[in-house]
Amino acid sequence: MGTVAEPRPVKLLMSLITADDRLLRQAVDGLAKRYGAIDFESEPLPFDFTSYYALEMGTGLFRRLVTFGPLIARESLVRIKGETNELETTFSLEGKRRINIDPGYISAEHLILATTKGYTHRPYLGEGIYADLTLIYRTGEFHPLEWTYPDYASHEIRQILAEIRRRYLQGQKEGIR
């Protein structure tokens, strides 16, 4: 029989997609007030892997990945996804989102994203939120799975996530929470 133990806290990650840099700054500032100081922010990454958001949010979209200083309990992802959905609604105009905010976390083992869309590979967490196992870490790098979105499977994003993971593990080693 295994021994029940709390898992290590994880690194909160937000992926923000928009065409409006000013709106992105407002969203990042609002997230920092709620989740703590930003400790990593990627350069803008072109978001041209899918036209999924174009009808709602327009063209010229870009993504930024942002992480926060304080680590989180894994189970808090449900609450955080609800909060980011509310923030998206706050920034909406005439019923259309102008920014997409996808929270998730990085652990030593994987990248998990929160979603409201269930599917065969997405276990239900509660309150209408599912966990999407997006990437797994093995043999020194993140690996996509058959269902991983093409943007997260890209070498560029996996390299950024590997750097975030490295910083997370270094902080764990140094006792930083």
Secondary structure, DSSP 8 states (H G I E B T S, - for coil): ---------BEEEEEEEES-HHHHHHHHHHHHHHH--EEEE---EE--S-STTHHHH-SS-EEEEEEESS-B-GGGHHHHHHHHHHHHHHT-BTTB-SEEEEEEEE-SSEEEEEES--BTTB-EEETTEEEEEEEEEETTEEEE-TT--HHHHSHHHHHHHHHHHHHHHHHHHTT--
